[in-house]
């Protein structure tokens, strides 16, 4: 394992940091753990410790949930990371609303 991969897999973030960095609640994170979507390590005091890889997985789960995938399908996609470009995923990506840019917002303001 190279040093970058070792750094990314080192569990250092507590639950509060994972919540802030992912925008998920503690309840959601614990639920994904019960579904075996993530497996954070535990400290000696039995507190969850998350690695950067765990946070990436949580962000992927959040992204898939926002696109309307079921937790069962997300679990399948997480176990098959090389198949994440399946037509099903691409279809959901194609239906995303484009981000507004500054020019699009200008129509809401009147010049004085």
Protein Blocks (a to p, Z undefined) as FASTA:
>chain_A
ZZklmmmmpcfbdfklmmmmnopafklmmmmmmnomaccdddfkopacddfklmmmmmmm
mmmmmnopafklmmmmmmmmmlmmgfklmmmmmmpccdddfklmmmmpccZZ
